[in-house]
Amino acid sequence: MTTETNPGNQTNTGADAVDEAIARGIDFDGSPIPPAKLELYRKVMGLEGNRQRSGVSNTMRSRIVRIGAKHIPQAELDQLLTDADFAPLKEKEIAFYYGGK
């Protein structure tokens, strides 16, 4: 797999690319991220960081659904979840992630 880079040699592929760009305060096109946007992002992420978690499996499933819905058809994702012993897609998830497709 190849990685794409911008002129600053910053990778813009992979799961950590956005976090790395935010930490640098530089967008993929090389432009600075406005301070107000960084401040709000950091504030909200700080709140999220203090939130009590419901468990690793629940978080894994949520991430699989949120990201998988962008790449995997509904029926296939539902079957993959079931095969991995996760709960199948919920009606509200189907409506949210697949309703407009």
Biopython code that builds the backbone (N, CA, C, O; Angstrom):
import numpy as np
from Bio.PDB.StructureBuilder import StructureBuilder

atoms = [
    (1, "MET", "N", (0.850, -1.175, 0.000)),
    (1, "MET", "CA", (0.000, 0.000, 0.000)),
    (1, "MET", "C", (0.889, 1.230, 0.000)),
    (1, "MET", "O", (1.879, 1.284, 0.729)),
    (2, "THR", "N", (0.542, 2.211, -0.809)),
    (2, "THR", "CA", (1.323, 3.433, -0.843)),
    (2, "THR", "C", (0.688, 4.467, 0.056)),
    (2, "THR", "O", (-0.506, 4.405, 0.349)),
    (3, "THR", "N", (1.493, 5.418, 0.492)),
    (3, "THR", "CA", (0.958, 6.519, 1.288)),
    (3, "THR", "C", (1.084, 7.795, 0.500)),
    (3, "THR", "O", (2.062, 8.008, -0.218)),
    (4, "GLU", "N", (0.093, 8.637, 0.639)),
    (4, "GLU", "CA", (0.112, 9.936, -0.009)),
    (4, "GLU", "C", (0.681, 10.943, 0.967)),
    (4, "GLU", "O", (0.441, 10.867, 2.172)),
    (5, "THR", "N", (1.437, 11.885, 0.434)),
    (5, "THR", "CA", (1.998, 12.906, 1.304)),
    (5, "THR", "C", (1.776, 14.267, 0.701)),
    (5, "THR", "O", (1.588, 14.403, -0.508)),
    (6, "ASN", "N", (1.798, 15.280, 1.550)),
    (6, "ASN", "CA", (1.697, 16.652, 1.070)),
    (6, "ASN", "C", (3.106, 17.214, 0.977)),
    (6, "ASN", "O", (4.065, 16.510, 1.291)),
    (7, "PRO", "N", (3.256, 18.452, 0.559)),
    (7, "PRO", "CA", (4.590, 19.017, 0.426)),
    (7, "PRO", "C", (5.399, 19.002, 1.721)),
    (7, "PRO", "O", (6.629, 18.987, 1.662)),
    (8, "GLY", "N", (4.768, 19.004, 2.864)),
    (8, "GLY", "CA", (5.486, 18.973, 4.135)),
    (8, "GLY", "C", (5.870, 17.558, 4.542)),
    (8, "GLY", "O", (6.312, 17.333, 5.669)),
    (9, "ASN", "N", (5.704, 16.597, 3.625)),
    (9, "ASN", "CA", (6.022, 15.194, 3.873)),
    (9, "ASN", "C", (5.186, 14.596, 4.997)),
    (9, "ASN", "O", (5.637, 13.684, 5.689)),
    (10, "GLN", "N", (3.993, 15.097, 5.178)),
    (10, "GLN", "CA", (3.065, 14.591, 6.196)),
    (10, "GLN", "C", (2.133, 13.602, 5.529)),
    (10, "GLN", "O", (1.527, 13.917, 4.505)),
    (11, "THR", "N", (2.011, 12.426, 6.087)),
    (11, "THR", "CA", (1.132, 11.419, 5.501)),
    (11, "THR", "C", (-0.328, 11.789, 5.759)),
    (11, "THR", "O", (-0.663, 12.303, 6.826)),
    (12, "ASN", "N", (-1.193, 11.527, 4.780)),
    (12, "ASN", "CA", (-2.613, 11.796, 4.975)),
    (12, "ASN", "C", (-3.436, 10.535, 4.787)),
    (12, "ASN", "O", (-4.605, 10.592, 4.406)),
    (13, "THR", "N", (-2.813, 9.395, 5.058)),
    (13, "THR", "CA", (-3.529, 8.137, 5.043)),
    (13, "THR", "C", (-3.297, 7.424, 6.366)),
    (13, "THR", "O", (-2.332, 7.699, 7.080)),
    (14, "GLY", "N", (-4.189, 6.517, 6.672)),
    (14, "GLY", "CA", (-4.047, 5.751, 7.902)),
    (14, "GLY", "C", (-4.848, 6.341, 9.036)),
    (14, "GLY", "O", (-5.275, 7.495, 8.997)),
    (15, "ALA", "N", (-5.039, 5.513, 10.051)),
    (15, "ALA", "CA", (-5.909, 5.873, 11.166)),
    (15, "ALA", "C", (-5.383, 7.045, 11.988)),
    (15, "ALA", "O", (-6.177, 7.782, 12.574)),
    (16, "ASP", "N", (-4.089, 7.233, 12.047)),
    (16, "ASP", "CA", (-3.524, 8.279, 12.898)),
    (16, "ASP", "C", (-3.231, 9.581, 12.165)),
    (16, "ASP", "O", (-2.794, 10.546, 12.792)),
    (17, "ALA", "N", (-3.458, 9.636, 10.864)),
    (17, "ALA", "CA", (-3.080, 10.805, 10.070)),
    (17, "ALA", "C", (-3.738, 12.086, 10.564)),
    (17, "ALA", "O", (-3.074, 13.117, 10.673)),
    (18, "VAL", "N", (-5.021, 12.038, 10.863)),
    (18, "VAL", "CA", (-5.719, 13.239, 11.313)),
    (18, "VAL", "C", (-5.202, 13.679, 12.679)),
    (18, "VAL", "O", (-4.973, 14.867, 12.906)),
    (19, "ASP", "N", (-5.017, 12.727, 13.585)),
    (19, "ASP", "CA", (-4.495, 13.076, 14.916)),
    (19, "ASP", "C", (-3.118, 13.718, 14.822)),
    (19, "ASP", "O", (-2.824, 14.676, 15.537)),
    (20, "GLU", "N", (-2.279, 13.191, 13.943)),
    (20, "GLU", "CA", (-0.942, 13.752, 13.768)),
    (20, "GLU", "C", (-1.015, 15.170, 13.200)),
    (20, "GLU", "O", (-0.270, 16.051, 13.629)),
    (21, "ALA", "N", (-1.900, 15.386, 12.247)),
    (21, "ALA", "CA", (-2.065, 16.720, 11.666)),
    (21, "ALA", "C", (-2.574, 17.704, 12.716)),
    (21, "ALA", "O", (-2.108, 18.842, 12.778)),
    (22, "ILE", "N", (-3.514, 17.277, 13.528)),
    (22, "ILE", "CA", (-4.042, 18.150, 14.587)),
    (22, "ILE", "C", (-2.945, 18.486, 15.581)),
    (22, "ILE", "O", (-2.825, 19.637, 16.001)),
    (23, "ALA", "N", (-2.143, 17.500, 15.966)),
    (23, "ALA", "CA", (-1.052, 17.746, 16.909)),
    (23, "ALA", "C", (-0.070, 18.768, 16.350)),
    (23, "ALA", "O", (0.480, 19.577, 17.097)),
    (24, "ARG", "N", (0.151, 18.733, 15.048)),
    (24, "ARG", "CA", (1.048, 19.704, 14.401)),
    (24, "ARG", "C", (0.359, 21.052, 14.188)),
    (24, "ARG", "O", (1.018, 22.085, 14.069)),
    (25, "GLY", "N", (-0.970, 21.030, 14.141)),
    (25, "GLY", "CA", (-1.719, 22.243, 13.850)),
    (25, "GLY", "C", (-1.659, 22.622, 12.383)),
    (25, "GLY", "O", (-1.863, 23.780, 12.017)),
    (26, "ILE", "N", (-1.372, 21.621, 11.540)),
    (26, "ILE", "CA", (-1.228, 21.865, 10.109)),
    (26, "ILE", "C", (-2.118, 20.894, 9.343)),
    (26, "ILE", "O", (-2.062, 19.683, 9.561)),
    (27, "ASP", "N", (-2.951, 21.439, 8.430)),
    (27, "ASP", "CA", (-3.832, 20.607, 7.621)),
    (27, "ASP", "C", (-3.020, 19.876, 6.552)),
    (27, "ASP", "O", (-1.849, 20.187, 6.340)),
    (28, "PHE", "N", (-3.644, 18.902, 5.879)),
    (28, "PHE", "CA", (-2.946, 18.114, 4.876)),
    (28, "PHE", "C", (-2.433, 18.944, 3.710)),
    (28, "PHE", "O", (-1.452, 18.571, 3.066)),
    (29, "ASP", "N", (-3.089, 20.067, 3.433)),
    (29, "ASP", "CA", (-2.636, 20.914, 2.332)),
    (29, "ASP", "C", (-1.515, 21.862, 2.744)),
    (29, "ASP", "O", (-1.063, 22.681, 1.943)),
    (30, "GLY", "N", (-1.065, 21.750, 4.007)),
    (30, "GLY", "CA", (0.035, 22.585, 4.497)),
    (30, "GLY", "C", (-0.410, 23.867, 5.177)),
    (30, "GLY", "O", (0.418, 24.586, 5.738)),
    (31, "SER", "N", (-1.691, 24.165, 5.137)),
    (31, "SER", "CA", (-2.182, 25.392, 5.761)),
    (31, "SER", "C", (-2.367, 25.180, 7.267)),
    (31, "SER", "O", (-2.681, 24.078, 7.716)),
    (32, "PRO", "N", (-2.165, 26.253, 8.036)),
    (32, "PRO", "CA", (-2.362, 26.119, 9.487)),
    (32, "PRO", "C", (-3.838, 25.946, 9.833)),
    (32, "PRO", "O", (-4.711, 26.541, 9.203)),
    (33, "ILE", "N", (-4.098, 25.127, 10.839)),
    (33, "ILE", "CA", (-5.463, 24.975, 11.338)),
    (33, "ILE", "C", (-5.726, 26.172, 12.245)),
    (33, "ILE", "O", (-4.926, 26.435, 13.143)),
    (34, "PRO", "N", (-6.816, 26.905, 12.043)),
    (34, "PRO", "CA", (-7.087, 28.093, 12.844)),
    (34, "PRO", "C", (-7.132, 27.770, 14.346)),
    (34, "PRO", "O", (-7.692, 26.750, 14.747)),
    (35, "PRO", "N", (-6.541, 28.641, 15.168)),
    (35, "PRO", "CA", (-6.493, 28.404, 16.617)),
    (35, "PRO", "C", (-7.855, 28.146, 17.247)),
    (35, "PRO", "O", (-7.960, 27.308, 18.143)),
    (36, "ALA", "N", (-8.903, 28.843, 16.805)),
    (36, "ALA", "CA", (-10.233, 28.643, 17.392)),
    (36, "ALA", "C", (-10.725, 27.216, 17.146)),
    (36, "ALA", "O", (-11.362, 26.615, 18.011)),
    (37, "LYS", "N", (-10.429, 26.682, 15.971)),
    (37, "LYS", "CA", (-10.835, 25.307, 15.677)),
    (37, "LYS", "C", (-10.050, 24.321, 16.542)),
    (37, "LYS", "O", (-10.624, 23.371, 17.075)),
    (38, "LEU", "N", (-8.751, 24.542, 16.680)),
    (38, "LEU", "CA", (-7.931, 23.670, 17.518)),
    (38, "LEU", "C", (-8.381, 23.727, 18.970)),
    (38, "LEU", "O", (-8.457, 22.695, 19.638)),
    (39, "GLU", "N", (-8.679, 24.919, 19.461)),
    (39, "GLU", "CA", (-9.099, 25.083, 20.856)),
    (39, "GLU", "C", (-10.408, 24.345, 21.120)),
    (39, "GLU", "O", (-10.533, 23.639, 22.121)),
    (40, "LEU", "N", (-11.386, 24.506, 20.224)),
    (40, "LEU", "CA", (-12.667, 23.824, 20.400)),
    (40, "LEU", "C", (-12.483, 22.311, 20.325)),
    (40, "LEU", "O", (-13.054, 21.577, 21.132)),
    (41, "TYR", "N", (-11.700, 21.846, 19.376)),
    (41, "TYR", "CA", (-11.448, 20.416, 19.245)),
    (41, "TYR", "C", (-10.824, 19.864, 20.521)),
    (41, "TYR", "O", (-11.265, 18.836, 21.033)),
    (42, "ARG", "N", (-9.820, 20.530, 21.026)),
    (42, "ARG", "CA", (-9.137, 20.069, 22.236)),
    (42, "ARG", "C", (-10.061, 20.101, 23.449)),
    (42, "ARG", "O", (-9.980, 19.227, 24.312)),
    (43, "LYS", "N", (-10.930, 21.091, 23.520)),
    (43, "LYS", "CA", (-11.886, 21.171, 24.627)),
    (43, "LYS", "C", (-12.828, 19.970, 24.599)),
    (43, "LYS", "O", (-13.031, 19.309, 25.618)),
    (44, "VAL", "N", (-13.401, 19.693, 23.426)),
    (44, "VAL", "CA", (-14.349, 18.588, 23.299)),
    (44, "VAL", "C", (-13.651, 17.251, 23.523)),
    (44, "VAL", "O", (-14.207, 16.369, 24.178)),
    (45, "MET", "N", (-12.443, 17.087, 22.990)),
    (45, "MET", "CA", (-11.709, 15.835, 23.191)),
    (45, "MET", "C", (-11.323, 15.658, 24.664)),
    (45, "MET", "O", (-11.257, 14.530, 25.152)),
    (46, "GLY", "N", (-11.073, 16.747, 25.364)),
    (46, "GLY", "CA", (-10.807, 16.668, 26.797)),
    (46, "GLY", "C", (-12.020, 16.172, 27.562)),
    (46, "GLY", "O", (-11.895, 15.359, 28.477)),
    (47, "LEU", "N", (-13.199, 16.665, 27.185)),
    (47, "LEU", "CA", (-14.438, 16.190, 27.797)),
    (47, "LEU", "C", (-14.633, 14.704, 27.511)),
    (47, "LEU", "O", (-15.000, 13.938, 28.403)),
    (48, "GLU", "N", (-14.390, 14.305, 26.279)),
    (48, "GLU", "CA", (-14.545, 12.899, 25.896)),
    (48, "GLU", "C", (-13.542, 12.024, 26.649)),
    (48, "GLU", "O", (-13.858, 10.899, 27.035)),
    (49, "GLY", "N", (-12.349, 12.541, 26.850)),
    (49, "GLY", "CA", (-11.322, 11.795, 27.559)),
    (49, "GLY", "C", (-11.686, 11.506, 29.003)),
    (49, "GLY", "O", (-11.184, 10.549, 29.593)),
    (50, "ASN", "N", (-12.549, 12.320, 29.573)),
    (50, "ASN", "CA", (-12.967, 12.139, 30.967)),
    (50, "ASN", "C", (-14.247, 11.319, 31.112)),
    (50, "ASN", "O", (-14.694, 11.057, 32.229)),
    (51, "ARG", "N", (-14.839, 10.912, 29.987)),
    (51, "ARG", "CA", (-16.102, 10.183, 30.014)),
    (51, "ARG", "C", (-15.873, 8.730, 30.431)),
    (51, "ARG", "O", (-14.931, 8.083, 29.973)),
    (52, "GLN", "N", (-16.736, 8.232, 31.294)),
    (52, "GLN", "CA", (-16.686, 6.836, 31.709)),
    (52, "GLN", "C", (-16.988, 5.947, 30.517)),
    (52, "GLN", "O", (-17.925, 6.215, 29.765)),
    (53, "ARG", "N", (-16.215, 4.907, 30.338)),
    (53, "ARG", "CA", (-16.388, 3.997, 29.205)),
    (53, "ARG", "C", (-17.252, 2.811, 29.597)),
    (53, "ARG", "O", (-17.290, 2.403, 30.758)),
    (54, "SER", "N", (-17.946, 2.267, 28.604)),
    (54, "SER", "CA", (-18.838, 1.140, 28.865)),
    (54, "SER", "C", (-18.157, -0.201, 28.644)),
    (54, "SER", "O", (-18.723, -1.237, 28.991)),
    (55, "GLY", "N", (-16.989, -0.206, 28.092)),
    (55, "GLY", "CA", (-16.261, -1.447, 27.860)),
    (55, "GLY", "C", (-15.580, -1.444, 26.511)),
    (55, "GLY", "O", (-16.006, -0.752, 25.586)),
    (56, "VAL", "N", (-14.530, -2.216, 26.409)),
    (56, "VAL", "CA", (-13.752, -2.246, 25.175)),
    (56, "VAL", "C", (-14.560, -2.832, 24.022)),
    (56, "VAL", "O", (-14.529, -2.294, 22.916)),
    (57, "SER", "N", (-15.275, -3.915, 24.259)),
    (57, "SER", "CA", (-16.056, -4.527, 23.181)),
    (57, "SER", "C", (-17.104, -3.571, 22.631)),
    (57, "SER", "O", (-17.310, -3.509, 21.419)),
    (58, "ASN", "N", (-17.772, -2.823, 23.512)),
    (58, "ASN", "CA", (-18.763, -1.845, 23.049)),
    (58, "ASN", "C", (-18.118, -0.772, 22.194)),
    (58, "ASN", "O", (-18.668, -0.373, 21.168)),
    (59, "THR", "N", (-16.946, -0.301, 22.617)),
    (59, "THR", "CA", (-16.242, 0.728, 21.858)),
    (59, "THR", "C", (-15.769, 0.175, 20.521)),
    (59, "THR", "O", (-15.877, 0.844, 19.494)),
    (60, "MET", "N", (-15.246, -1.045, 20.535)),
    (60, "MET", "CA", (-14.817, -1.668, 19.282)),
    (60, "MET", "C", (-15.986, -1.769, 18.304)),
    (60, "MET", "O", (-15.847, -1.430, 17.129)),
    (61, "ARG", "N", (-17.131, -2.231, 18.787)),
    (61, "ARG", "CA", (-18.292, -2.372, 17.924)),
    (61, "ARG", "C", (-18.720, -1.030, 17.357)),
    (61, "ARG", "O", (-19.024, -0.918, 16.169)),
    (62, "SER", "N", (-18.743, -0.010, 18.209)),
    (62, "SER", "CA", (-19.132, 1.327, 17.751)),
    (62, "SER", "C", (-18.212, 1.828, 16.640)),
    (62, "SER", "O", (-18.670, 2.393, 15.647)),
    (63, "ARG", "N", (-16.927, 1.615, 16.819)),
    (63, "ARG", "CA", (-15.965, 2.046, 15.797)),
    (63, "ARG", "C", (-16.125, 1.235, 14.520)),
    (63, "ARG", "O", (-16.060, 1.784, 13.420)),
    (64, "ILE", "N", (-16.334, -0.062, 14.662)),
    (64, "ILE", "CA", (-16.527, -0.912, 13.488)),
    (64, "ILE", "C", (-17.741, -0.434, 12.699)),
    (64, "ILE", "O", (-17.683, -0.324, 11.475)),
    (65, "VAL", "N", (-18.829, -0.151, 13.390)),
    (65, "VAL", "CA", (-20.053, 0.299, 12.713)),
    (65, "VAL", "C", (-19.835, 1.664, 12.069)),
    (65, "VAL", "O", (-20.160, 1.858, 10.898)),
    (66, "ARG", "N", (-19.292, 2.601, 12.825)),
    (66, "ARG", "CA", (-19.114, 3.972, 12.318)),
    (66, "ARG", "C", (-18.208, 4.004, 11.096)),
    (66, "ARG", "O", (-18.519, 4.669, 10.108)),
    (67, "ILE", "N", (-17.105, 3.298, 11.156)),
    (67, "ILE", "CA", (-16.154, 3.326, 10.050)),
    (67, "ILE", "C", (-16.535, 2.315, 8.974)),
    (67, "ILE", "O", (-16.425, 2.596, 7.781)),
    (68, "GLY", "N", (-16.981, 1.142, 9.402)),
    (68, "GLY", "CA", (-17.348, 0.112, 8.444)),
    (68, "GLY", "C", (-18.471, 0.534, 7.520)),
    (68, "GLY", "O", (-18.486, 0.154, 6.350)),
    (69, "ALA", "N", (-19.411, 1.312, 8.028)),
    (69, "ALA", "CA", (-20.541, 1.758, 7.208)),
    (69, "ALA", "C", (-20.095, 2.624, 6.033)),
    (69, "ALA", "O", (-20.820, 2.742, 5.045)),
    (70, "LYS", "N", (-18.929, 3.223, 6.126)),
    (70, "LYS", "CA", (-18.401, 4.038, 5.028)),
    (70, "LYS", "C", (-17.850, 3.166, 3.905)),
    (70, "LYS", "O", (-17.749, 3.611, 2.761)),
    (71, "HIS", "N", (-17.495, 1.927, 4.229)),
    (71, "HIS", "CA", (-16.771, 1.086, 3.291)),
    (71, "HIS", "C", (-17.453, -0.231, 2.941)),
    (71, "HIS", "O", (-17.130, -0.844, 1.923)),
    (72, "ILE", "N", (-18.386, -0.669, 3.769)),
    (72, "ILE", "CA", (-18.959, -2.013, 3.635)),
    (72, "ILE", "C", (-20.479, -1.910, 3.495)),
    (72, "ILE", "O", (-21.119, -1.191, 4.264)),
    (73, "PRO", "N", (-21.064, -2.616, 2.528)),
    (73, "PRO", "CA", (-22.522, -2.609, 2.389)),
    (73, "PRO", "C", (-23.209, -3.110, 3.666)),
    (73, "PRO", "O", (-22.643, -3.902, 4.420)),
    (74, "GLN", "N", (-24.426, -2.639, 3.890)),
    (74, "GLN", "CA", (-25.171, -2.926, 5.120)),
    (74, "GLN", "C", (-25.270, -4.412, 5.424)),
    (74, "GLN", "O", (-24.931, -4.835, 6.529)),
    (75, "ALA", "N", (-25.720, -5.199, 4.484)),
    (75, "ALA", "CA", (-25.913, -6.639, 4.735)),
    (75, "ALA", "C", (-24.590, -7.319, 5.078)),
    (75, "ALA", "O", (-24.539, -8.192, 5.944)),
    (76, "GLU", "N", (-23.535, -6.919, 4.400)),
    (76, "GLU", "CA", (-22.227, -7.518, 4.661)),
    (76, "GLU", "C", (-21.710, -7.132, 6.042)),
    (76, "GLU", "O", (-21.198, -7.978, 6.775)),
    (77, "LEU", "N", (-21.843, -5.845, 6.399)),
    (77, "LEU", "CA", (-21.391, -5.405, 7.722)),
    (77, "LEU", "C", (-22.201, -6.107, 8.812)),
    (77, "LEU", "O", (-21.643, -6.531, 9.824)),
    (78, "ASP", "N", (-23.483, -6.228, 8.613)),
    (78, "ASP", "CA", (-24.333, -6.917, 9.585)),
    (78, "ASP", "C", (-23.860, -8.363, 9.781)),
    (78, "ASP", "O", (-23.772, -8.847, 10.909)),
    (79, "GLN", "N", (-23.560, -9.041, 8.678)),
    (79, "GLN", "CA", (-23.092, -10.421, 8.767)),
    (79, "GLN", "C", (-21.714, -10.505, 9.431)),
    (79, "GLN", "O", (-21.461, -11.406, 10.231)),
    (80, "LEU", "N", (-20.839, -9.578, 9.103)),
    (80, "LEU", "CA", (-19.509, -9.561, 9.727)),
    (80, "LEU", "C", (-19.609, -9.360, 11.236)),
    (80, "LEU", "O", (-18.900, -10.009, 12.004)),
    (81, "LEU", "N", (-20.480, -8.472, 11.650)),
    (81, "LEU", "CA", (-20.683, -8.251, 13.085)),
    (81, "LEU", "C", (-21.178, -9.534, 13.757)),
    (81, "LEU", "O", (-20.662, -9.944, 14.797)),
    (82, "THR", "N", (-22.162, -10.144, 13.161)),
    (82, "THR", "CA", (-22.728, -11.372, 13.716)),
    (82, "THR", "C", (-21.677, -12.486, 13.765)),
    (82, "THR", "O", (-21.563, -13.194, 14.765)),
    (83, "ASP", "N", (-20.919, -12.634, 12.690)),
    (83, "ASP", "CA", (-19.879, -13.669, 12.631)),
    (83, "ASP", "C", (-18.813, -13.469, 13.700)),
    (83, "ASP", "O", (-18.224, -14.437, 14.183)),
    (84, "ALA", "N", (-18.563, -12.210, 14.072)),
    (84, "ALA", "CA", (-17.550, -11.899, 15.087)),
    (84, "ALA", "C", (-18.150, -11.887, 16.489)),
    (84, "ALA", "O", (-17.477, -11.503, 17.445)),
    (85, "ASP", "N", (-19.397, -12.297, 16.621)),
    (85, "ASP", "CA", (-20.089, -12.364, 17.911)),
    (85, "ASP", "C", (-20.368, -10.987, 18.521)),
    (85, "ASP", "O", (-20.420, -10.825, 19.740)),
    (86, "PHE", "N", (-20.546, -9.995, 17.630)),
    (86, "PHE", "CA", (-21.040, -8.687, 18.056)),
    (86, "PHE", "C", (-22.542, -8.659, 17.780)),
    (86, "PHE", "O", (-23.052, -9.465, 17.002)),
    (87, "ALA", "N", (-23.237, -7.733, 18.416)),
    (87, "ALA", "CA", (-24.654, -7.536, 18.121)),
    (87, "ALA", "C", (-24.799, -7.067, 16.677)),
    (87, "ALA", "O", (-23.966, -6.299, 16.196)),
    (88, "PRO", "N", (-25.845, -7.517, 15.974)),
    (88, "PRO", "CA", (-26.064, -7.047, 14.608)),
    (88, "PRO", "C", (-26.418, -5.559, 14.610)),
    (88, "PRO", "O", (-26.648, -4.956, 15.659)),
    (89, "LEU", "N", (-26.454, -4.995, 13.426)),
    (89, "LEU", "CA", (-26.801, -3.582, 13.299)),
    (89, "LEU", "C", (-28.174, -3.313, 13.896)),
    (89, "LEU", "O", (-29.109, -4.094, 13.716)),
    (90, "LYS", "N", (-28.280, -2.201, 14.607)),
    (90, "LYS", "CA", (-29.554, -1.777, 15.187)),
    (90, "LYS", "C", (-30.292, -0.927, 14.161)),
    (90, "LYS", "O", (-29.684, -0.322, 13.279)),
    (91, "GLU", "N", (-31.612, -0.894, 14.296)),
    (91, "GLU", "CA", (-32.428, -0.108, 13.354)),
    (91, "GLU", "C", (-31.962, 1.350, 13.279)),
    (91, "GLU", "O", (-31.911, 1.928, 12.193)),
    (92, "LYS", "N", (-31.621, 1.944, 14.426)),
    (92, "LYS", "CA", (-31.198, 3.351, 14.412)),
    (92, "LYS", "C", (-29.851, 3.517, 13.714)),
    (92, "LYS", "O", (-29.601, 4.557, 13.104)),
    (93, "GLU", "N", (-28.979, 2.510, 13.792)),
    (93, "GLU", "CA", (-27.700, 2.566, 13.080)),
    (93, "GLU", "C", (-27.927, 2.444, 11.582)),
    (93, "GLU", "O", (-27.312, 3.159, 10.791)),
    (94, "ILE", "N", (-28.811, 1.537, 11.199)),
    (94, "ILE", "CA", (-29.135, 1.366, 9.784)),
    (94, "ILE", "C", (-29.706, 2.663, 9.223)),
    (94, "ILE", "O", (-29.306, 3.107, 8.147)),
    (95, "ALA", "N", (-30.640, 3.269, 9.950)),
    (95, "ALA", "CA", (-31.245, 4.519, 9.495)),
    (95, "ALA", "C", (-30.207, 5.626, 9.390)),
    (95, "ALA", "O", (-30.211, 6.388, 8.424)),
    (96, "PHE", "N", (-29.331, 5.720, 10.362)),
    (96, "PHE", "CA", (-28.339, 6.792, 10.383)),
    (96, "PHE", "C", (-27.270, 6.593, 9.309)),
    (96, "PHE", "O", (-26.989, 7.511, 8.538)),
    (97, "TYR", "N", (-26.682, 5.417, 9.256)),
    (97, "TYR", "CA", (-25.548, 5.188, 8.366)),
    (97, "TYR", "C", (-25.942, 4.783, 6.951)),
    (97, "TYR", "O", (-25.205, 5.057, 6.004)),
    (98, "TYR", "N", (-27.084, 4.141, 6.797)),
    (98, "TYR", "CA", (-27.463, 3.636, 5.491)),
    (98, "TYR", "C", (-28.758, 4.256, 4.955)),
    (98, "TYR", "O", (-29.123, 4.018, 3.804)),
    (99, "GLY", "N", (-29.447, 5.038, 5.767)),
    (99, "GLY", "CA", (-30.750, 5.582, 5.378)),
    (99, "GLY", "C", (-30.741, 6.421, 4.119)),
    (99, "GLY", "O", (-31.701, 6.387, 3.348)),
    (100, "GLY", "N", (-29.679, 7.171, 3.895)),
    (100, "GLY", "CA", (-29.628, 8.059, 2.731)),
    (100, "GLY", "C", (-29.010, 7.442, 1.503)),
    (100, "GLY", "O", (-28.803, 8.125, 0.500)),
    (101, "LYS", "N", (-28.707, 6.137, 1.567)),
    (101, "LYS", "CA", (-28.014, 5.502, 0.428)),
    (101, "LYS", "C", (-28.976, 4.742, -0.438)),
    (101, "LYS", "O", (-28.571, 4.148, -1.437)),
]
sb = StructureBuilder()
sb.init_structure("model")
sb.init_model(0)
sb.init_chain("A")
sb.init_seg("    ")
for serial, (resi, resn, name, xyz) in enumerate(atoms, 1):
    if name == "N":
        sb.init_residue(resn, " ", resi, " ")
    sb.init_atom(name, np.array(xyz, "f"), 0.0, 1.0, " ", f" {name:<3s}", serial, name[0])
structure = sb.get_structure()
